[in-house]
Amino acid sequence: MTRPRTNRVAAPLWIAAGAALLAGLAHAIGLERFTGALASTAPERLAPFLVLTTSVVALYALRWKIVHEAIDGGSPLSLGRLFRIRAAGQAAGTLLPPAVISGDAARIVLAHRSGLSARSAALGVAIDRLLELSANAVAGPVYVAVFALHSSGFGRPVAWIAGGMAVGASALALFYLFAFRGGRGLSTVLRGETMAPLRRHLEDAETGFRGFLRTPAFRRALLLSLAIEVVVVAEFHALFRAFGVPVPLPTVLASLVGLGAAYLAPVPAGLGTLEATQVGVVTLGGGNADLGLAVGLLIRLRETLWLVAGGLCLYAEGASFAAIGRAPAPRDSGNTSAIEPNE
């Protein structure tokens, strides 16, 4: 399967637009604070950040392992293998927009190539992603609310954003309750013979997800997801501290929300949009634009670190970014799930 020609044309255009935005920010604001931060840091000050950022990916892999122990009745892949696949998917999601879809597609392909059935690989990634979104839905409104209390003059608009995110979190909680009680979702909407194959896949996924919700693994994985949010905050705080960039905790929290928003744009690696978002966040928090650009560029260093590390993991798995981008969705009819529906 090859990519559509329009995608081949659009990607360079988006990259050019992002690069132009980043160049404009650097010209208008200046890079003095960022270059000063690079010059003043010492290798030993980076150690806490490196430990924390590696721990975050390791915890992601551990959560994914917990999911597969439940849906497969065992541990088909080692924690180290899941770590490499997770890092590779994170790199693919950074480089190949749309970020979340590309990263998850890469994980499914690599997990399938590592011996999981296509059904198990896809269901495991879907559940793992839903757990991550659930933790984001809980933490996001809290982060924005803390930032709103800290931001003078912008409290009310930011509070409205936090309120909207809280509504989304409530909707997600209702979805969990609906699924736990045995409700069926999209599979009931699809009608007709042409939709039958897709409907069967969705019914199978919904059955597997309902089964997972009834296991102790769900509670462990959800609690781990919330704990990961705390470690991520510590990771970014350590990143800014390593380079001597003064970023108060409320702004660190808002930066995390801004990082997620930046990757909604169809720009590979969030080029330009990531930095612009951080300039806006820091400015809203009462900081200067040059501080915001320094924050954005330090986050860019962190993303580049994992882009390189994930790329190495991808090649270690015998694949490449180009191969992942061209790979069709794996298909098989195997059902290796150890979870049976408990109706």
VOBA-1610 file (N, C-alpha, C; in pm, whole numbers, padded with zeros to 5 digits, always signed):
BEGIN
Met+00085-00119+00000Met+00000+00000+00000Met+00088+00123+00000Thr+00062+00216-00085Thr+00139+00339-00093Thr+00057+00456-00043Arg+00124+00559-00002Arg+00054+00678+00047Arg-00008+00754-00068Pro-00121+00821-00043Pro-00180+00904-00147Pro-00083+01016-00187Arg-00090+01052-00313Arg-00001+01156-00365Arg-00022+01288-00293Thr-00148+01316-00252Thr-00176+01443-00182Thr-00098+01451-00051Asn-00081+01337+00019Asn-00007+01337+00144Asn+00140+01369+00120Arg+00195+01318+00007Arg+00335+01344-00024Arg+00358+01492-00052Val+00257+01558-00104Val+00269+01701-00131Val+00243+01783-00006Ala+00143+01740+00074Ala+00102+01818+00190Ala+00209+01820+00298Ala+00276+01706+00320Ala+00374+01699+00429Ala+00486+01802+00414Pro+00551+01815+00297Pro+00653+01918+00284Pro+00599+02059+00303Leu+00475+02082+00260Leu+00416+02215+00277Leu+00395+02247+00426Trp+00348+02148+00501Trp+00329+02169+00644Trp+00462+02189+00714Ile+00563+02112+00673Ile+00696+02129+00733Ile+00750+02269+00705Ala+00732+02315+00581Ala+00779+02449+00545Ala+00705+02555+00626Ala+00573+02536+00644Ala+00496+02633+00722Ala+00542+02634+00868Gly+00565+02514+00925Gly+00611+02507+01063Gly+00749+02568+01080Ala+00838+02540+00985Ala+00973+02597+00992Ala+00969+02749+00981Ala+00880+02800+00894Ala+00867+02945+00881Ala+00815+03007+01010Leu+00720+02940+01075Leu+00668+02990+01202Leu+00777+02991+01308Leu+00855+02884+01315Leu+00962+02878+01413Leu+01069+02985+01385Ala+01104+03003+01259Ala+01202+03105+01223Ala+01152+03245+01258Gly+01022+03268+01234Gly+00964+03398+01267Gly+00966+03424+01417Leu+00937+03321+01497Leu+00942+03337+01642Leu+01085+03368+01688Ala+01181+03294+01633Ala+01320+03315+01673Ala+01367+03456+01635His+01324+03503+01519His+01364+03637+01475His+01299+03746+01560Ala+01171+03727+01590Ala+01098+03831+01664Ala+01134+03833+01812Ile+01161+03717+01870Ile+01183+03708+02015Ile+01331+03701+02051Gly+01406+03627+01970Gly+01548+03610+02000Gly+01576+03480+02074Leu+01696+03429+02057Leu+01733+03301+02116Leu+01832+03315+02232Glu+01848+03439+02283Glu+01950+03462+02383Glu+01927+03378+02510Arg+01804+03374+02557Arg+01777+03298+02680Arg+01801+03149+02658Phe+01760+03099+02541Phe+01778+02957+02513Phe+01926+02921+02501Thr+02001+02999+02426Thr+02144+02970+02412Thr+02217+02985+02544Gly+02173+03080+02626Gly+02233+03094+02758Gly+02205+02974+02846Ala+02084+02918+02833Ala+02050+02798+02911Ala+02136+02679+02868Leu+02158+02665+02738Leu+02242+02556+02689Leu+02386+02572+02739Ala+02434+02695+02739Ala+02573+02719+02778Ala+02595+02699+02927Ser+02492+02722+03008Ser+02511+02719+03153Ser+02487+02583+03216Thr+02432+02488+03140Thr+02400+02358+03200Thr+02524+02273+03212Ala+02517+02172+03298Ala+02626+02076+03318Ala+02569+01936+03306Pro+02647+01839+03261Pro+02595+01704+03240Pro+02529+01643+03363Glu+02587+01668+03482Glu+02529+01608+03602Glu+02389+01663+03633Arg+02360+01784+03587Arg+02227+01840+03610Arg+02122+01775+03522Leu+02166+01708+03416Leu+02072+01640+03327Leu+02032+01502+03379Ala+02109+01448+03474Ala+02084+01311+03520Ala+01942+01288+03572Pro+01889+01376+03662Pro+01751+01352+03709Pro+01650+01350+03595Phe+01666+01440+03498Phe+01574+01441+03385Phe+01583+01312+03305Leu+01705+01266+03277Leu+01722+01144+03197Leu+01662+01023+03268Val+01680+01017+03400Val+01621+00907+03476Val+01469+00912+03469Leu+01413+01030+03487Leu+01267+01044+03488Leu+01206+01020+03351Thr+01268+01073+03246Thr+01209+01056+03113Thr+01214+00910+03069Thr+01321+00838+03108Thr+01327+00694+03078Thr+01225+00618+03161Ser+01206+00663+03285Ser+01108+00597+03373Ser+00967+00611+03319Val+00936+00726+03259Val+00802+00747+03204Val+00773+00644+03095Val+00865+00626+03002Val+00843+00529+02894Val+00839+00387+02950Ala+00922+00359+03051Ala+00919+00227+03114Ala+00784+00201+03181Leu+00727+00303+03244Leu+00595+00289+03306Leu+00486+00272+03202Tyr+00498+00342+03088Tyr+00405+00319+02978Tyr+00409+00172+02935Ala+00531+00119+02922Ala+00547-00020+02880Ala+00488-00115+02985Leu+00508-00083+03113Leu+00453-00166+03221Leu+00301-00167+03215Arg+00239-00053+03191Arg+00092-00049+03180Arg+00045-00134+03062Trp+00115-00124+02950Trp+00080-00204+02832Trp+00094-00353+02864Lys+00195-00389+02941Lys+00215-00528+02981Lys+00099-00576+03068Ile+00054-00491+03161Ile-00060-00526+03246Ile-00183-00553+03161Val-00204-00470+03060Val-00318-00490+02970Val-00310-00625+02901His-00193-00658+02847His-00181-00784+02775His-00186-00906+02867Glu-00141-00890+02989Glu-00156-01002+03084Glu-00302-01034+03107Ala-00389-00932+03097Ala-00532-00954+03115Ala-00598-01008+02989Ile-00570-00947+02874Ile-00643-00987+02752Ile-00586-01112+02687Asp-00461-01148+02718Asp-00400-01267+02660Asp-00381-01380+02761Gly-00414-01354+02887Gly-00399-01458+02988Gly-00256-01489+03023Gly-00165-01400+02992Gly-00024-01420+03020Gly+00053-01298+02979Ser+00182-01314+02960Ser+00267-01203+02920Ser+00340-01240+02791Pro+00277-01219+02676Pro+00336-01266+02550Pro+00465-01195+02511Leu+00481-01069+02551Leu+00601-00993+02518Leu+00667-00945+02646Ser+00799-00942+02646Ser+00873-00898+02764Ser+00859-00747+02782Leu+00888-00702+02905Leu+00881-00560+02933Leu+00981-00483+02847Gly+01100-00540+02828Gly+01199-00473+02743Gly+01151-00458+02600Arg+01085-00561+02548Arg+01034-00554+02411Arg+00923-00448+02400Leu+00836-00445+02498Leu+00729-00346+02498Leu+00786-00205+02512Phe+00893-00190+02590Phe+00960-00060+02602Phe+01010-00014+02466Arg+01076-00102+02393Arg+01130-00064+02262Arg+01018-00029+02164Ile+00911-00108+02166Ile+00801-00082+02075Ile+00730+00049+02111Arg+00716+00073+02242Arg+00652+00197+02285Arg+00736+00318+02244Ala+00868+00310+02262Ala+00956+00420+02222Ala+00951+00440+02071Ala+00948+00330+01996Ala+00940+00340+01850Ala+00808+00404+01808Gly+00698+00366+01873Gly+00568+00426+01842Gly+00563+00573+01879Gln+00628+00609+01989Gln+00633+00749+02030Gln+00708+00832+01926Ala+00816+00776+01872Ala+00892+00847+01769Ala+00810+00858+01641Ala+00741+00751+01604Ala+00658+00755+01483Ala+00546+00856+01498Gly+00486+00861+01619Gly+00380+00958+01643Gly+00428+01101+01640Thr+00556+01122+01674Thr+00613+01257+01667Thr+00638+01299+01523Leu+00685+01205+01443Leu+00729+01240+01308Leu+00619+01232+01204Leu+00525+01140+01224Leu+00424+01114+01121Leu+00287+01159+01169Pro+00237+01274+01122Pro+00103+01316+01164Pro-00002+01228+01096Pro-00123+01214+01154Pro-00160+01263+01287Pro-00093+01183+01396Ala-00048+01253+01500Ala+00047+01197+01596Ala-00003+01069+01663Val-00118+01076+01728Val-00166+00961+01805Val-00191+00842+01714Ile-00256+00865+01600Ile-00290+00755+01509Ile-00164+00689+01455Ser-00066+00770+01413Ser+00057+00714+01359Ser+00133+00634+01463Gly+00143+00687+01585Gly+00214+00617+01689Gly+00148+00486+01726Asp+00016+00485+01736Asp-00055+00362+01770Asp-00050+00262+01656Ala-00059+00309+01533Ala-00047+00218+01419Ala+00089+00151+01417Ala+00193+00226+01448Ala+00328+00169+01454Ala+00336+00062+01563Arg+00276+00089+01678Arg+00280-00008+01787Arg+00206-00136+01749Ile+00092-00121+01682Ile+00016-00240+01642Ile+00097-00324+01544Val+00157-00258+01445Val+00236-00330+01345Val+00353-00402+01411Leu+00426-00333+01499Leu+00544-00393+01561Leu+00506-00504+01659Ala+00396-00486+01734Ala+00352-00591+01826Ala+00307-00714+01748His+00241-00693+01635His+00198-00804+01552His+00319-00878+01494Arg+00418-00803+01451Arg+00541-00863+01398Arg+00618-00937+01506Ser+00595-00900+01632Ser+00666-00965+01743Ser+00598-01092+01789Gly+00486-01128+01727Gly+00422-01255+01758Gly+00280-01248+01808Leu+00228-01129+01838Leu+00089-01118+01882Leu-00004-01131+01763Ser-00123-01185+01786Ser-00223-01183+01680Ser-00263-01040+01651Ala-00313-01015+01532Ala-00355-00880+01497Ala-00464-00832+01591Arg-00553-00921+01629Arg-00662-00885+01719Arg-00608-00844+01855Ser-00514-00922+01909Ser-00457-00891+02039Ser-00375-00762+02034Ala-00297-00745+01928Ala-00214-00625+01916Ala-00300-00500+01910Ala-00405-00503+01827Ala-00491-00386+01812Ala-00571-00358+01939Leu-00625-00462+02001Leu-00703-00442+02122Leu-00616-00392+02236Gly-00495-00447+02248Gly-00404-00403+02354Gly-00367-00257+02341Val-00336-00214+02219Val-00300-00074+02196Val-00420+00017+02220Ala-00539-00026+02175Ala-00659+00056+02194Ala-00690+00076+02342Ile-00681-00031+02420Ile-00708-00020+02564Ile-00602+00065+02632Asp-00477+00044+02594Asp-00368+00123+02652Asp-00386+00271+02622Arg-00425+00302+02498Arg-00448+00443+02461Arg-00566+00501+02538Leu-00672+00424+02557Leu-00787+00472+02631Leu-00751+00500+02777Leu-00666+00416+02834Leu-00620+00441+02971Leu-00540+00570+02980Glu-00457+00593+02879Glu-00379+00717+02877Glu-00470+00839+02864Leu-00568+00830+02775Leu-00663+00940+02759Leu-00743+00962+02887Ser-00774+00855+02957Ser-00850+00867+03082Ser-00770+00944+03186Ala-00641+00911+03199Ala-00556+00985+03293Ala-00542+01131+03250Asn-00527+01154+03119Asn-00521+01292+03069Asn-00649+01367+03100Ala-00764+01298+03087Ala-00892+01363+03111Ala-00909+01403+03258Val-00849+01326+03348Val-00854+01360+03490Val-00754+01472+03521Ala-00632+01457+03470Ala-00526+01553+03504Ala-00543+01686+03431Gly-00589+01684+03307Gly-00597+01806+03227Gly-00676+01918+03292Pro-00800+01894+03335Pro-00876+02001+03401Pro-00807+02053+03528Val-00742+01962+03602Val-00671+02004+03722Val-00555+02096+03686Tyr-00479+02059+03583Tyr-00366+02140+03540Tyr-00412+02280+03499Val-00517+02283+03417Val-00566+02411+03367Val-00624+02495+03480Ala-00693+02431+03575Ala-00751+02505+03688Ala-00640+02566+03775Val-00534+02489+03801Val-00422+02543+03879Val-00359+02660+03806Phe-00343+02647+03676Phe-00285+02755+03596Phe-00375+02878+03597Ala-00507+02856+03593Ala-00602+02968+03596Ala-00591+03046+03726Leu-00576+02976+03837Leu-00562+03044+03966Leu-00431+03123+03973His-00331+03076+03899His-00200+03141+03901His-00192+03258+03804Ser-00274+03256+03699Ser-00263+03354+03590Ser-00352+03474+03618Ser-00294+03585+03650Ser-00372+03706+03676Ser-00425+03764+03546Gly-00553+03796+03545Gly-00613+03859+03427Gly-00667+03762+03325Phe-00629+03634+03336Phe-00677+03536+03240Phe-00750+03421+03309Gly-00780+03439+03437Gly-00840+03331+03514Gly-00971+03281+03458Arg-01061+03375+03419Arg-01193+03332+03376Arg-01190+03254+03244Pro-01123+03303+03139Pro-01120+03224+03014Pro-01056+03087+03033Val-00946+03084+03110Val-00879+02956+03131Val-00967+02864+03214Ala-01043+02921+03307Ala-01135+02841+03388Ala-01243+02779+03300Trp-01289+02853+03197Trp-01387+02796+03104Trp-01328+02677+03029Ile-01201+02688+02994Ile-01135+02577+02926Ile-01130+02455+03019Ala-01095+02480+03145Ala-01091+02371+03242Ala-01230+02309+03259Gly-01333+02393+03258Gly-01469+02341+03269Gly-01507+02254+03152Gly-01468+02296+03031Gly-01495+02215+02913Gly-01424+02081+02918Met-01300+02082+02966Met-01225+01957+02980Met-01289+01868+03085Ala-01343+01928+03191Ala-01410+01849+03294Ala-01535+01781+03239Val-01606+01851+03150Val-01723+01790+03085Val-01681+01669+03003Gly-01568+01683+02931Gly-01517+01570+02854Gly-01480+01453+02943Ala-01421+01482+03060Ala-01386+01375+03154Ala-01511+01305+03206Ser-01617+01383+03229Ser-01742+01324+03276Ser-01803+01234+03169Ala-01795+01277+03044Ala-01846+01194+02933Ala-01769+01063+02924Leu-01638+01069+02947Leu-01557+00948+02943Leu-01596+00854+03058Ala-01623+00911+03175Ala-01665+00828+03288Ala-01798+00759+03258Leu-01889+00830+03193Leu-02016+00769+03154Leu-01996+00657+03052Phe-01898+00676+02962Phe-01866+00571+02865Phe-01819+00445+02936Tyr-01733+00461+03038Tyr-01687+00347+03115Tyr-01804+00276+03182Leu-01893+00353+03242Leu-02009+00294+03309Leu-02098+00221+03210Phe-02119+00282+03095Phe-02200+00221+02989Phe-02139+00088+02944Ala-02008+00087+02923Ala-01940-00035+02878Ala-01941-00141+02987Phe-01919-00101+03112Phe-01915-00197+03222Phe-02049-00267+03237Arg-02157-00196+03211Arg-02291-00255+03222Arg-02330-00335+03099Gly-02239-00349+03005Gly-02265-00434+02889Gly-02323-00362+02769Gly-02323-00230+02770Gly-02377-00156+02657Gly-02289-00170+02534Arg-02351-00163+02419Arg-02278-00170+02292Arg-02280-00032+02227Gly-02171+00002+02162Gly-02156+00135+02106Gly-02171+00140+01956Leu-02059+00168+01887Leu-02064+00189+01742Leu-02112+00067+01665Ser-02090-00052+01719Ser-02129-00173+01645Ser-02280-00180+01625Thr-02358-00116+01711Thr-02504-00118+01695Thr-02551-00017+01591Val-02466+00079+01558Val-02504+00183+01461Val-02483+00135+01319Leu-02381+00053+01298Leu-02347+00007+01163Leu-02449-00096+01116Arg-02508-00070+01003Arg-02610-00159+00948Arg-02574-00198+00805Gly-02636-00305+00759Gly-02618-00344+00619Gly-02504-00443+00602Glu-02508-00512+00487Glu-02408-00614+00458Glu-02269-00553+00438Thr-02263-00435+00378Thr-02131-00376+00352Thr-02059-00341+00481Met-02135-00313+00588Met-02075-00278+00716Met-02052-00399+00805Ala-02092-00518+00758Ala-02084-00637+00843Ala-01943-00669+00890Pro-01839-00666+00804Pro-01703-00697+00854Pro-01657-00599+00962Leu-01680-00469+00939Leu-01641-00370+01038Leu-01720-00388+01166Arg-01849-00420+01152Arg-01933-00439+01270Arg-01883-00557+01353Arg-01841-00664+01288Arg-01790-00780+01362Arg-01663-00744+01438His-01573-00667+01374His-01451-00626+01442His-01482-00538+01562Leu-01577-00446+01546Leu-01613-00358+01658Leu-01679-00435+01771Glu-01765-00530+01736Glu-01828-00612+01839Glu-01723-00691+01918Asp-01625-00744+01846Asp-01518-00819+01912Asp-01438-00727+02004Ala-01407-00606+01957Ala-01331-00511+02038Ala-01411-00470+02162Glu-01539-00445+02145Glu-01623-00406+02258Glu-01634-00518+02361Thr-01643-00641+02313Thr-01648-00756+02403Thr-01518-00767+02482Gly-01405-00753+02412Gly-01277-00759+02480Gly-01260-00648+02581Phe-01305-00528+02547Phe-01292-00415+02638Phe-01381-00434+02761Arg-01504-00481+02741Arg-01592-00506+02856Arg-01531-00611+02949Gly-01471-00714+02889Gly-01406-00815+02971Gly-01291-00758+03051Phe-01213-00671+02989Phe-01099-00609+03059Phe-01146-00525+03176Leu-01256-00454+03161Leu-01307-00368+03269Leu-01342-00449+03393Arg-01372-00577+03375Arg-01413-00661+03488Arg-01295-00731+03556Thr-01175-00699+03515Thr-01057-00762+03574Thr-00988-00667+03671Pro-00915-00721+03770Pro-00836-00634+03859Pro-00729-00556+03783Ala-00689-00607+03667Ala-00586-00539+03587Ala-00632-00400+03546Phe-00761-00382+03524Phe-00811-00249+03485Phe-00782-00147+03594Arg-00811-00183+03717Arg-00788-00089+03827Arg-00639-00060+03844Arg-00556-00163+03833Arg-00412-00142+03846Arg-00360-00052+03733Ala-00407-00078+03612Ala-00358+00001+03498Ala-00406+00145+03507Leu-00528+00167+03556Leu-00579+00303+03567Leu-00504+00380+03675Leu-00479+00317+03788Leu-00401+00383+03894Leu-00259+00412+03847Leu-00201+00320+03771Leu-00068+00343+03717Leu-00068+00460+03620Ser-00175+00474+03541Ser-00186+00586+03448Ser-00186+00719+03521Leu-00258+00725+03633Leu-00260+00849+03711Leu-00123+00876+03774Ala-00056+00769+03818Ala+00079+00787+03874Ala+00176+00837+03768Ile+00160+00791+03644Ile+00247+00836+03536Ile+00234+00986+03516Glu+00114+01040+03530Glu+00095+01184+03516Glu+00183+01260+03614Val+00194+01210+03735Val+00278+01275+03837Val+00425+01269+03796Val+00467+01154+03745Val+00607+01138+03703Val+00638+01229+03584Val+00541+01246+03493Val+00562+01334+03378Val+00582+01478+03424Val+00503+01522+03521Val+00521+01657+03576Val+00661+01672+03633Ala+00705+01572+03710Ala+00841+01576+03766Ala+00946+01576+03655Glu+00921+01502+03548Glu+01015+01497+03435Glu+01034+01635+03373Phe+00925+01704+03345Phe+00936+01836+03281Phe+00995+01939+03377His+00961+01928+03504His+01021+02018+03602His+01173+01997+03605Ala+01216+01870+03600Ala+01359+01839+03600Ala+01426+01890+03473Leu+01354+01884+03360Leu+01409+01933+03234Leu+01441+02082+03243Phe+01344+02160+03288Phe+01366+02305+03297Phe+01471+02340+03402Arg+01471+02265+03512Arg+01568+02292+03617Arg+01710+02258+03571Ala+01723+02155+03489Ala+01856+02115+03442Ala+01923+02226+03362Phe+01843+02306+03293Phe+01898+02415+03212Phe+01885+02551+03280Gly+01844+02551+03407Gly+01835+02675+03481Gly+01729+02770+03431Val+01622+02716+03372Val+01513+02801+03322Val+01403+02804+03428Pro+01375+02921+03484Pro+01277+02930+03595Pro+01134+02920+03545Val+01073+02806+03566Val+00934+02784+03524Val+00854+02740+03647Pro+00760+02823+03694Pro+00680+02783+03810Pro+00594+02662+03780Leu+00557+02587+03882Leu+00483+02463+03864Leu+00352+02482+03786Pro+00271+02586+03814Pro+00149+02602+03734Pro+00177+02614+03585Thr+00287+02681+03548Thr+00321+02696+03408Thr+00371+02564+03350Val+00440+02484+03432Val+00480+02349+03387Val+00356+02267+03353Leu+00256+02274+03438Leu+00132+02200+03414Leu+00065+02246+03285Ala+00058+02378+03265Ala-00003+02430+03143Ala+00080+02394+03020Ser+00211+02386+03035Ser+00297+02348+02923Ser+00266+02207+02875Leu+00233+02119+02968Leu+00196+01982+02931Leu+00068+01981+02848Val-00030+02062+02889Val-00153+02073+02812Val-00124+02133+02675Gly-00039+02236+02673Gly-00002+02298+02546Gly+00071+02204+02453Leu+00152+02114+02510Leu+00224+02017+02427Leu+00126+01926+02354Gly+00024+01879+02426Gly-00077+01796+02362Gly-00154+01872+02255Ala-00185+01999+02282Ala-00258+02079+02184Ala-00175+02105+02059Ala-00044+02123+02077Ala+00044+02153+01963Ala+00045+02040+01861Tyr+00032+01916+01909Tyr+00038+01803+01818Tyr-00095+01776+01748Leu-00196+01855+01778Leu-00322+01843+01703Leu-00307+01899+01563Ala-00214+01990+01543Ala-00190+02045+01409Ala-00120+01939+01323Pro-00155+01932+01194Pro-00098+01827+01106Pro+00044+01860+01061Val+00128+01904+01153Val+00265+01940+01121Val+00358+01834+01179Pro+00440+01767+01101Pro+00531+01667+01155Pro+00615+01724+01269Ala+00617+01648+01381Ala+00692+01685+01502Ala+00641+01814+01566Gly+00522+01863+01525Gly+00471+01988+01581Gly+00564+02104+01558Leu+00636+02102+01446Leu+00738+02203+01418Leu+00676+02342+01416Gly+00725+02431+01497Gly+00673+02567+01503Gly+00552+02580+01593Thr+00456+02489+01579Thr+00336+02497+01661Thr+00366+02469+01807Leu+00459+02377+01834Leu+00496+02347+01972Leu+00555+02472+02038Glu+00650+02535+01970Glu+00715+02653+02027Glu+00617+02768+02043Ala+00531+02790+01942Ala+00434+02899+01950Ala+00337+02877+02065Thr+00295+02752+02085Thr+00203+02722+02195Thr+00268+02752+02329Gln+00394+02715+02344Gln+00462+02740+02471Gln+00484+02889+02496Val+00511+02965+02390Val+00522+03111+02406Val+00390+03166+02459Gly+00279+03118+02402Gly+00148+03164+02449Gly+00120+03125+02592Val+00153+03000+02629Val+00127+02953+02764Val+00207+03033+02866Val+00336+03050+02842Val+00421+03121+02937Val+00379+03268+02947Thr+00342+03328+02835Thr+00297+03467+02837Thr+00169+03481+02918Leu+00075+03388+02901Leu-00048+03390+02981Leu-00017+03376+03130Gly+00089+03300+03160Gly+00127+03280+03299Gly+00204+03395+03359Gly+00225+03503+03282Gly+00294+03620+03334Gly+00442+03625+03302Gly+00491+03529+03223Gly+00632+03530+03185Gly+00656+03608+03058Asn+00783+03618+03020Asn+00820+03688+02899Asn+00819+03593+02779Ala+00808+03653+02660Ala+00804+03572+02539Ala+00934+03495+02520Asp+01048+03555+02558Asp+01175+03484+02541Asp+01185+03361+02631Leu+01122+03372+02750Leu+01116+03255+02837Leu+01028+03147+02773Gly+00917+03188+02714Gly+00828+03092+02648Gly+00896+03020+02534Leu+00974+03095+02454Leu+01045+03031+02343Leu+01152+02936+02396Ala+01220+02974+02504Ala+01320+02884+02563Ala+01254+02756+02613Val+01137+02770+02676Val+01063+02652+02723Val+01027+02563+02604Gly+00975+02623+02497Gly+00937+02545+02379Gly+01056+02473+02318Leu+01170+02539+02311Leu+01288+02478+02250Leu+01347+02367+02340Leu+01336+02384+02471Leu+01381+02277+02560Leu+01290+02154+02546Ile+01161+02177+02533Ile+01071+02064+02507Ile+01103+02001+02372Arg+01142+02085+02275Arg+01184+02034+02145Arg+01307+01943+02159Leu+01400+01979+02247Leu+01515+01893+02272Leu+01471+01758+02329Arg+01376+01764+02419Arg+01324+01640+02478Arg+01257+01554+02372Glu+01176+01615+02286Glu+01110+01540+02180Glu+01211+01483+02081Thr+01316+01559+02052Thr+01419+01511+01960Thr+01495+01393+02020Leu+01518+01398+02151Leu+01585+01286+02218Leu+01508+01158+02196Trp+01376+01163+02215Trp+01296+01042+02199Trp+01273+01008+02053Leu+01280+01107+01966Leu+01273+01077+01823Leu+01393+00993+01781Val+01511+01031+01829Val+01633+00954+01797Val+01630+00818+01865Ala+01599+00816+01995Ala+01596+00689+02068Ala+01490+00595+02010Gly+01372+00650+01981Gly+01266+00568+01923Gly+01300+00519+01784Gly+01369+00604+01706Gly+01413+00562+01574Gly+01510+00446+01582Leu+01601+00449+01679Leu+01695+00338+01699Leu+01620+00211+01740Cys+01520+00228+01827Cys+01438+00112+01866Cys+01362+00056+01746Leu+01314+00145+01660Leu+01241+00102+01542Leu+01330+00019+01451Tyr+01451+00066+01428Tyr+01544-00009+01344Tyr+01588-00138+01412Ala+01596-00137+01546Ala+01629-00259+01619Ala+01521-00365+01601Glu+01398-00320+01579Glu+01287-00411+01554Glu+01278-00452+01408Gly+01374-00406+01326Gly+01377-00445+01185Gly+01281-00369+01098Ala+01247-00245+01136Ala+01153-00164+01058Ala+01213-00026+01040Ser+01136+00063+00978Ser+01179+00201+00957Ser+01056+00289+00956Phe+01078+00422+00964Phe+00965+00514+00959Phe+00890+00500+00826Ala+00964+00483+00717Ala+00900+00470+00586Ala+00816+00344+00579Ala+00869+00233+00634Ala+00794+00107+00631Ala+00667+00117+00715Ile+00678+00181+00832Ile+00560+00198+00917Ile+00456+00284+00847Gly+00500+00388+00779Gly+00407+00476+00709Gly+00334+00407+00596Arg+00398+00305+00534Arg+00335+00235+00422Arg+00258+00111+00464Ala+00281+00067+00589Ala+00229-00064+00630Ala+00078-00064+00638Pro+00012-00164+00577Pro-00132-00177+00595Pro-00163-00236+00732Ala-00285-00221+00775Ala-00325-00277+00904Ala-00316-00428+00898Pro-00253-00493+00998Pro-00243-00639+00998Pro-00380-00702+01015Arg-00400-00814+00948Arg-00529-00882+00956Arg-00506-01030+00987Asp-00585-01081+01078Asp-00595-01225+01096Asp-00724-01252+01168Ser-00757-01375+01177Ser-00884-01412+01242Ser-00860-01475+01378Gly-00734-01474+01421Gly-00703-01538+01549Gly-00762-01461+01665Asn-00812-01533+01764Asn-00865-01472+01885Asn-00791-01534+02002Thr-00690-01465+02047Thr-00607-01520+02155Thr-00648-01467+02291Ser-00760-01397+02297Ser-00798-01336+02424Ser-00833-01441+02527Ala-00785-01419+02650Ala-00823-01507+02760Ala-00944-01452+02832Ile-00994-01339+02790Ile-01109-01277+02858Ile-01237-01318+02789Glu-01327-01367+02863Glu-01458-01400+02809Glu-01558-01297+02859Pro-01659-01263+02779Pro-01759-01166+02826Pro-01834-01220+02946Asn-01851-01136+03046Asn-01920-01175+03167Asn-02054-01105+03170Glu-02142-01153+03088Glu-02271-01085+03072Glu-02360-01114+03194
//
